[in-house]
Amino acid sequence: MGIMMNARSTEQTASAHDRVYRILRTRIMHGEIGPGQAMTLRGIGTEFEVSMTPAREAVRRLVAEGALFLSASGRVSTPELTNDRIEELAALRALLEVELASRALPRAHIALIDRLQTINMNVAEMVTKRDAVGYIRANLEFHRTLYLRAQAPAMLAMAETVWLQLGPTMRALYGRLRRTDPPQGHKLIIAALKAGDEPGLRLAVRSDVTQGLRLLVT
């Protein structure tokens, strides 16, 4: 009986930690938490109604992915990226996402293109509403929907880790841009997909994923 109870307790802790991890990961990726924002294990535990163990495990995973920063004093916060780090992550986006788009092109059927156009309408709506988090969420949905067609899960996972590390910074970027029009890059991506134009697609994706980030580097 004791062994069964211990096993059940371990399973519940693992389940709780996974839930906290996934929700925090999504918040960070979508820019719901700004750069340099501090949080505590106690605060996380209170919000999610879990003990310190699952809160600590969730934070540990997010630190390993570069989504959170753990100082020597034990302070947990979202990272404040240096210019060099932003440039490095922008270069990674260009490498990974251009390749993913290129691999997706042969499988870019009309239903996919229709879906991307629908998502892009949502992106435009979020811009009109000045909804930063909604914009980042819709923008990433656009890219993820395209890249899933590449059937390259390891590469997509790496791209998502880059998005995760950039989430808080993208929120800061959105505030700086004060954008009133949706990004033109998505229209160029869709046009290249329709035309089956691989060089045009690679150029459009590279420009779309790096252009905004370059503006943050002063």
C-alpha positions as CSV (number, residue, x, y, z in Angstrom):
1,M,0.0,0.0,0.0
2,G,2.8,2.4,0.9
3,I,4.6,1.8,-2.4
4,M,1.3,2.4,-4.3
5,M,0.7,5.6,-2.4
6,N,4.3,6.8,-3.1
7,A,3.9,6.0,-6.8
8,R,0.6,7.9,-7.0
9,S,2.2,10.9,-5.1
10,T,5.1,10.9,-7.6
11,E,2.8,10.7,-10.5
12,Q,0.7,13.6,-9.2
13,T,3.8,15.7,-8.6
14,A,5.0,15.0,-12.1
15,S,1.6,15.9,-13.5
16,A,1.6,19.1,-11.5
17,H,5.1,20.1,-12.6
18,D,4.2,19.4,-16.2
19,R,1.1,21.6,-16.0
20,V,3.0,24.5,-14.4
21,Y,5.8,24.1,-17.0
22,R,3.5,24.2,-20.0
23,I,1.5,27.2,-18.8
24,L,4.6,29.2,-17.9
25,R,6.3,28.2,-21.1
26,T,3.4,29.5,-23.2
27,R,3.2,32.7,-21.2
28,I,6.9,33.4,-21.8
29,M,6.8,32.5,-25.5
30,H,3.8,34.7,-26.1
31,G,5.3,37.7,-24.3
32,E,2.9,37.7,-21.5
33,I,5.9,38.2,-19.2
34,G,8.2,41.1,-20.0
35,P,12.0,41.0,-20.0
36,G,13.7,41.0,-16.6
37,Q,10.5,40.3,-14.7
38,A,11.2,38.5,-11.4
39,M,9.2,35.6,-10.0
40,T,9.5,33.4,-6.9
41,L,9.0,29.7,-6.4
42,R,6.6,30.5,-3.6
43,G,4.6,32.8,-5.9
44,I,4.4,30.2,-8.6
45,G,3.3,27.6,-6.1
46,T,0.6,29.8,-4.8
47,E,-0.7,30.8,-8.2
48,F,-0.9,27.2,-9.5
49,E,-1.9,25.7,-6.1
50,V,1.1,23.3,-6.1
51,S,3.9,22.6,-3.6
52,M,7.4,23.9,-4.0
53,T,8.6,20.7,-5.7
54,P,6.6,20.9,-8.9
55,A,7.2,24.7,-9.0
56,R,11.0,24.1,-8.7
57,E,11.0,21.4,-11.4
58,A,9.1,23.6,-13.8
59,V,11.5,26.5,-13.3
60,R,14.5,24.1,-13.6
61,R,13.2,23.0,-17.1
62,L,12.6,26.6,-18.2
63,V,16.1,27.7,-17.0
64,A,17.6,24.8,-19.0
65,E,15.7,26.0,-22.1
66,G,16.9,29.6,-21.7
67,A,13.4,30.9,-21.0
68,L,14.2,31.9,-17.4
69,F,17.4,33.1,-15.8
70,L,18.6,31.9,-12.4
71,S,21.0,34.2,-10.6
72,A,23.7,33.0,-8.1
73,S,21.5,34.3,-5.3
74,G,18.6,32.1,-6.5
75,R,16.5,34.9,-8.0
76,V,14.4,33.7,-11.0
77,S,13.6,36.1,-13.8
78,T,12.9,36.3,-17.5
79,P,16.2,37.1,-19.4
80,E,17.1,40.6,-20.5
81,L,18.9,40.0,-23.7
82,T,22.0,41.8,-24.8
83,N,22.4,43.1,-28.4
84,D,24.8,40.3,-29.2
85,R,22.3,37.7,-27.9
86,I,19.5,39.2,-29.9
87,E,21.7,39.1,-33.0
88,E,22.6,35.5,-32.3
89,L,19.0,34.4,-31.9
90,A,17.9,36.4,-35.0
91,A,20.6,34.5,-37.0
92,L,19.3,31.2,-35.6
93,R,15.8,32.1,-36.6
94,A,17.0,32.9,-40.1
95,L,18.9,29.6,-40.4
96,L,16.2,27.3,-38.9
97,E,13.1,28.9,-40.3
98,V,14.3,29.4,-43.8
99,E,15.2,25.7,-43.9
100,L,11.8,24.7,-42.4
101,A,9.9,26.8,-44.9
102,S,12.0,25.4,-47.8
103,R,11.2,21.8,-46.7
104,A,7.5,22.7,-46.3
105,L,7.2,24.1,-49.8
106,P,6.6,20.8,-51.6
107,R,3.7,20.0,-49.3
108,A,2.2,23.5,-49.4
109,H,-1.2,22.5,-50.7
110,I,-4.1,25.0,-51.2
111,A,-5.7,24.2,-47.9
112,L,-2.5,25.2,-46.1
113,I,-2.3,28.5,-48.0
114,D,-5.9,29.2,-47.1
115,R,-5.2,28.5,-43.5
116,L,-2.2,30.8,-43.5
117,Q,-4.3,33.6,-45.0
118,T,-6.9,33.1,-42.3
119,I,-4.3,33.3,-39.6
120,N,-2.8,36.4,-41.2
121,M,-6.2,38.1,-41.0
122,N,-6.1,37.4,-37.2
123,V,-2.5,38.9,-37.1
124,A,-3.9,42.0,-38.7
125,E,-6.8,42.2,-36.3
126,M,-4.4,41.9,-33.3
127,V,-2.3,44.8,-34.8
128,T,-5.5,46.9,-35.1
129,K,-6.4,46.1,-31.5
130,R,-2.9,46.9,-30.4
131,D,-2.9,43.5,-28.6
132,A,0.8,42.7,-28.2
133,V,0.3,39.2,-26.7
134,G,-2.4,38.3,-29.3
135,Y,-0.2,39.5,-32.1
136,I,2.8,37.4,-30.9
137,R,0.5,34.4,-30.5
138,A,-1.0,34.7,-33.9
139,N,2.4,35.4,-35.5
140,L,3.9,32.3,-34.1
141,E,0.8,30.3,-35.1
142,F,1.4,31.5,-38.7
143,H,5.0,30.3,-38.7
144,R,4.3,27.0,-36.8
145,T,1.5,26.1,-39.2
146,L,3.8,26.5,-42.2
147,Y,6.7,24.7,-40.6
148,L,4.7,21.7,-39.5
149,R,4.5,20.8,-43.2
150,A,8.3,20.4,-43.2
151,Q,7.9,17.2,-41.2
152,A,11.2,18.0,-39.4
153,P,10.2,17.8,-35.7
154,A,13.7,18.2,-34.3
155,M,14.3,21.3,-36.3
156,L,10.9,22.8,-35.3
157,A,11.6,22.0,-31.6
158,M,14.9,24.0,-31.9
159,A,13.0,26.9,-33.6
160,E,10.4,26.9,-30.7
161,T,13.2,27.1,-28.2
162,V,14.5,30.2,-29.9
163,W,10.9,31.7,-29.9
164,L,10.8,30.9,-26.2
165,Q,14.0,32.7,-25.4
166,L,12.8,35.7,-27.5
167,G,9.2,35.9,-26.1
168,P,9.7,38.7,-23.5
169,T,12.0,40.6,-25.9
170,M,9.4,40.4,-28.7
171,R,6.9,42.0,-26.3
172,A,9.4,44.8,-25.7
173,L,9.9,45.1,-29.5
174,Y,6.2,45.4,-30.2
175,G,5.9,48.2,-27.7
176,R,8.8,50.0,-29.4
177,L,7.5,49.6,-33.0
178,R,4.0,50.9,-32.2
179,R,2.9,49.0,-35.3
180,T,-0.3,50.0,-37.0
181,D,-0.1,47.8,-40.1
182,P,0.4,44.1,-40.2
183,P,3.9,42.9,-41.3
184,Q,4.3,42.6,-45.1
185,G,6.5,39.5,-44.7
186,H,3.6,37.2,-44.3
187,K,2.0,38.3,-47.6
188,L,5.3,37.7,-49.4
189,I,5.6,34.3,-47.8
190,I,2.1,33.4,-49.0
191,A,2.8,34.7,-52.5
192,A,5.9,32.6,-52.8
193,L,4.1,29.5,-51.6
194,K,1.4,30.1,-54.2
195,A,4.0,30.5,-56.9
196,G,6.1,27.6,-55.8
197,D,9.0,30.1,-55.6
198,E,11.7,28.6,-53.3
199,P,14.3,31.4,-53.6
200,G,11.5,34.0,-53.0
201,L,10.2,32.0,-50.0
202,R,13.6,31.7,-48.4
203,L,14.1,35.5,-48.9
204,A,10.7,36.4,-47.5
205,V,11.0,34.2,-44.4
206,R,14.6,35.4,-43.7
207,S,13.4,39.0,-43.9
208,D,10.3,38.4,-41.8
209,V,11.9,36.7,-38.9
210,T,14.9,39.0,-38.6
211,Q,13.7,42.5,-39.6
212,G,12.0,43.4,-36.4
213,L,14.7,42.0,-34.1
214,R,17.4,44.1,-35.9
215,L,15.5,47.2,-34.8
216,L,16.2,46.3,-31.2
217,V,19.9,46.3,-31.7
218,T,21.2,49.8,-31.1
